[in-house]
């Protein structure tokens, strides 16, 4: 393509005009505002999902927490303190005897 036929506005090394600078500034500001709004919505969705998941987990484990509390209270009534854990391992075997009427086969 002939260099004399090119538009002088788009030649390399030329500065953009004031209208192009204004358009670039407005579009950049609009993009930044949209990105900020999207991040706020995404953060709100993540927060709501986190609270919902935490509530569901709390609700599903309520029976286990109640049972643990009852065990803790029973241990305090029996001996005052909870038993000390020992690192001693006891190995062994056992045989379970089943009455003849309950046997398989």
N, C-alpha and C positions, 0 to 999 in steps of 0.2 A: 504494500500500500504506500502511496506517495506521501511524504511528510508534509507537503504543502496542503494536502486535502484534510489532514487531521484537525480536529477541533482544538484550538489552543487552550481551552479550559481543562482538557484531560491530558495534556502533555506532562511527562514526568518532570518533577521539580517545581511545578507551579503551585501556588497556594490556593486553597479553596476560598470561595467568596464568602461574604458575610451571611448570605442566605443558607449556604451549605453548612456553615458552622452553627447557625441557629437551629437548623433541622437536626443536625447531629446531637446537639445538646438536648433538645426536647425529646428526641427518641431515646437517648441514653437515660435521661431522668425518668421517662415513662417505664423503661425496662427495669431500672433499679427499684421503682415503686412496686411493680408487679412481682419482682423477685422477692422483695421483702414481705409482701402480702402472702405469697405462696409459702414462704418459710414459716410465717406465723400460723397459717392454717395447718401445715404439716406438723408443727410442734404441738398444736392443740389436739390433733388426731392422735398423735403418739401418747400424749398425756392421758387422754380419755381411755385409750386402749390399755395403758398401763394400770390405771385405776380399776378398770373393769376386770382385768386379769388378776390383780391383787385381791379384789373383792371376791371373785370366784374361788381363788385358792383359799382364802380365809374361810369361806363358807364350806368348802369341801373338807377342810381339816378340823372343823369344830368338834366332831365326835372324838377324834384322836386327842385333841387338847383337853377335853373334859375327862377322858380316861386317864391321861397322864396326871392331871390334877388330883384325881381320886387316888391314884397309886401313891402320889407324893404325900397326901394326907394320911393314908393308911400306914405308910412307912414311918411318918413322924409319930403317929399314935403308938405304933408297936415298939420302936426302939429309940425314938428321939432323933437319931441321926440316920442318915442313909448308909448302907453297908459300904465298906471300903473295897474297891475292886482289887482283885489279886491277879497277877500275871501268870499264875500257875495254871498249866494246862493239864487236864486229866483226860486220858484216852481210855477207851474201853469198848466192849462189844455187848450187845444184848440180844436176847432171843425173846420174841413175843409169842406166847402160847395162845392159840385161838381155839375156842371150843369146837368140837367136830361139826356141830350144826351151822357154824358160821364160816366154815372153810370153803374155799373156792375149789371147784372141780370135784 
